[in-house]
């Protein structure tokens, strides 16, 4: 089971302060025609009769000597996007690797956004809490805050902040995501205990929500929260203190005209089910942060003192090793895109309470697409798909391209 690279900041946050305590759609219409055997011409309009999805690849331009693909996702054809992989280096006070993505249709009526993960710290020891407050992290992604579950964070923080106070229509828990978060957090627990961390308890919650803004646009919102409670001895008074480290993750918003909610939810399910993380990038980043945590631990216990330059060189070596593996990957085959990692599966689980997904198969393997469409077509390159409800639509004939083939449903 792979650990999310965006858990690394959570682990480092626990570790760093634990030691102190121990001490849409483009709406222009494109028309294509198909001549039937009777000589009649049938016209199909892109955006109404069918919808084209194209795979977009997101690059890490900061962490490697050359830009490397971190993950990819299917977006409707014609959408524009901005993405960034953010590295907060060791010693920054908010160490970790974060990502953000913003995409929108050409007319701006549909939008999709993934916000960076957030880390919050809290301590029951007043003196240590004051220390945290006097030494704030230099990043907007880390701060001081009491622990709260996913629904409370959504209602009292996210809605009033980034979302701009829309009306809350519906909120429901997502148990499938919670179960997966539990599996991922178990690896974190084992690592932290290997550093001598005290008693640790993980609390995982996740929600799906629907909101509506005054301009009659609607939004699908998903997010999860992991709260780690660590019990540590207070050597000064013989009691115990509790450190709370909270990670808010997968903050995703899909916004669309409220009158087009059915079509929008189908699109949302396609996008969320299509995430593919590059396992070589994941492994390189995870190894980097794990090595940093280990070296910080070694330095803390006094068996080996490492200067920041040595830590940086160690991290660079791990990144370079990952970079070498990336270069050796056969980009044409991309076998990893045909496999769902545990991290990718979480995206799919988030939307299953909104729309089910359907398994289809083409020459590249099994692909998860929205069950809201009756027919799916693929160019068998893993990058281009067409979804339609029209049984008469034939992509190969419409586009005069025999590479388009109808996909078969699979178990």
ChimeraX attribute file (.defattr): number of C-alpha atoms within 10 A of each C-alpha:
attribute: neighborCount
match mode: 1-to-1
recipient: residues
	/A:1	11
	/A:2	14
	/A:3	20
	/A:4	18
	/A:5	22
	/A:6	21
	/A:7	24
	/A:8	23
	/A:9	23
	/A:10	28
	/A:11	23
	/A:12	22
	/A:13	24
	/A:14	23
	/A:15	21
	/A:16	19
	/A:17	19
	/A:18	22
	/A:19	17
	/A:20	11
	/A:21	20
	/A:22	15
	/A:23	12
	/A:24	26
	/A:25	23
	/A:26	19
	/A:27	16
	/A:28	12
	/A:29	11
	/A:30	10
	/A:31	12
	/A:32	15
	/A:33	16
	/A:34	20
	/A:35	12
	/A:36	10
	/A:37	7
	/A:38	6
	/A:39	8
	/A:40	10
	/A:41	12
	/A:42	13
	/A:43	14
	/A:44	20
	/A:45	14
	/A:46	19
	/A:47	20
	/A:48	14
	/A:49	15
	/A:50	18
	/A:51	19
	/A:52	19
	/A:53	21
	/A:54	17
	/A:55	20
	/A:56	18
	/A:57	17
	/A:58	22
	/A:59	16
	/A:60	20
	/A:61	16
	/A:62	13
	/A:63	21
	/A:64	16
	/A:65	12
	/A:66	12
	/A:67	13
	/A:68	20
	/A:69	16
	/A:70	20
	/A:71	19
	/A:72	18
	/A:73	19
	/A:74	23
	/A:75	28
	/A:76	25
	/A:77	21
	/A:78	17
	/A:79	21
	/A:80	15
	/A:81	16
	/A:82	11
	/A:83	16
	/A:84	16
	/A:85	17
	/A:86	16
	/A:87	17
	/A:88	17
	/A:89	15
	/A:90	18
	/A:91	10
	/A:92	12
	/A:93	19
	/A:94	25
	/A:95	25
	/A:96	26
	/A:97	21
	/A:98	20
	/A:99	19
	/A:100	18
	/A:101	16
	/A:102	16
	/A:103	20
	/A:104	24
	/A:105	21
	/A:106	17
	/A:107	14
	/A:108	16
	/A:109	15
	/A:110	22
	/A:111	22
	/A:112	22
	/A:113	19
	/A:114	20
	/A:115	18
	/A:116	22
	/A:117	24
	/A:118	22
	/A:119	25
	/A:120	20
	/A:121	24
	/A:122	22
	/A:123	24
	/A:124	14
	/A:125	15
	/A:126	11
	/A:127	10
	/A:128	17
	/A:129	16
	/A:130	11
	/A:131	12
	/A:132	17
	/A:133	14
	/A:134	9
	/A:135	10
	/A:136	13
	/A:137	17
	/A:138	13
	/A:139	13
	/A:140	10
	/A:141	19
	/A:142	22
	/A:143	19
	/A:144	18
	/A:145	14
	/A:146	13
	/A:147	23
	/A:148	18
	/A:149	18
	/A:150	23
	/A:151	21
	/A:152	12
	/A:153	16
	/A:154	27
	/A:155	15
	/A:156	12
	/A:157	13
	/A:158	17
	/A:159	17
	/A:160	12
	/A:161	11
	/A:162	9
	/A:163	15
	/A:164	10
	/A:165	17
	/A:166	17
	/A:167	13
	/A:168	16
	/A:169	11
	/A:170	11
	/A:171	16
	/A:172	13
	/A:173	18
	/A:174	21
	/A:175	16
	/A:176	16
	/A:177	24
	/A:178	22
	/A:179	14
	/A:180	17
	/A:181	24
	/A:182	16
	/A:183	15
	/A:184	18
	/A:185	20
	/A:186	13
	/A:187	13
	/A:188	18
	/A:189	17
	/A:190	12
	/A:191	16
	/A:192	19
	/A:193	12
	/A:194	10
	/A:195	15
	/A:196	12
	/A:197	19
	/A:198	16
	/A:199	13
	/A:200	17
	/A:201	12
	/A:202	18
	/A:203	17
	/A:204	21
	/A:205	22
	/A:206	26
	/A:207	22
	/A:208	23
	/A:209	21
	/A:210	20
	/A:211	21
	/A:212	20
	/A:213	17
	/A:214	9
	/A:215	9
	/A:216	10
	/A:217	18
	/A:218	26
	/A:219	27
	/A:220	22
	/A:221	24
	/A:222	26
	/A:223	26
	/A:224	27
	/A:225	29
	/A:226	26
	/A:227	24
	/A:228	24
	/A:229	21
	/A:230	19
	/A:231	20
	/A:232	20
	/A:233	16
	/A:234	15
	/A:235	12
	/A:236	8
	/A:237	7
	/A:238	8
	/A:239	9
	/A:240	14
	/A:241	19
	/A:242	21
	/A:243	23
	/A:244	26
	/A:245	27
	/A:246	30
	/A:247	25
	/A:248	26
	/A:249	21
	/A:250	23
	/A:251	19
	/A:252	23
	/A:253	23
	/A:254	23
	/A:255	26
	/A:256	26
	/A:257	18
	/A:258	16
	/A:259	11
	/A:260	12
	/A:261	16
	/A:262	12
	/A:263	16
	/A:264	22
	/A:265	21
	/A:266	21
	/A:267	25
	/A:268	24
	/A:269	26
	/A:270	28
	/A:271	24
	/A:272	26
	/A:273	27
	/A:274	24
	/A:275	24
	/A:276	24
	/A:277	24
	/A:278	18
	/A:279	17
	/A:280	21
	/A:281	23
	/A:282	20
	/A:283	17
	/A:284	23
	/A:285	24
	/A:286	23
	/A:287	19
	/A:288	23
	/A:289	24
	/A:290	16
	/A:291	15
	/A:292	19
	/A:293	23
	/A:294	16
	/A:295	17
	/A:296	21
	/A:297	18
	/A:298	15
	/A:299	14
	/A:300	16
	/A:301	11
	/A:302	9
	/A:303	9
	/A:304	12
	/A:305	13
	/A:306	14
	/A:307	9
	/A:308	12
	/A:309	9
	/A:310	12
	/A:311	17
	/A:312	15
	/A:313	11
	/A:314	16
	/A:315	22
	/A:316	16
	/A:317	14
	/A:318	19
	/A:319	22
	/A:320	17
	/A:321	14
	/A:322	20
	/A:323	20
	/A:324	11
	/A:325	13
	/A:326	18
	/A:327	12
	/A:328	8
	/A:329	12
	/A:330	9
	/A:331	9
	/A:332	7
	/A:333	12
	/A:334	14
	/A:335	12
	/A:336	13
	/A:337	21
	/A:338	15
	/A:339	15
	/A:340	19
	/A:341	18
	/A:342	17
	/A:343	21
	/A:344	18
	/A:345	19
	/A:346	21
	/A:347	21
	/A:348	25
	/A:349	22
	/A:350	28
	/A:351	26
	/A:352	18
	/A:353	15
	/A:354	16
	/A:355	20
	/A:356	18
	/A:357	22
	/A:358	19
	/A:359	15
	/A:360	22
	/A:361	19
	/A:362	20
	/A:363	12
	/A:364	16
	/A:365	13
	/A:366	19
	/A:367	22
	/A:368	22
	/A:369	24
	/A:370	27
	/A:371	18
	/A:372	20
	/A:373	19
	/A:374	13
	/A:375	20
	/A:376	25
	/A:377	24
	/A:378	26
	/A:379	21
	/A:380	18
	/A:381	16
	/A:382	19
	/A:383	15
	/A:384	19
	/A:385	25
	/A:386	23
	/A:387	27
	/A:388	22
	/A:389	15
	/A:390	14
	/A:391	8
	/A:392	12
	/A:393	21
	/A:394	18
	/A:395	24
	/A:396	17
	/A:397	14
	/A:398	18
	/A:399	13
	/A:400	11
	/A:401	11
	/A:402	11
	/A:403	14
	/A:404	21
	/A:405	19
	/A:406	22
	/A:407	21
	/A:408	13
	/A:409	16
	/A:410	12
	/A:411	7
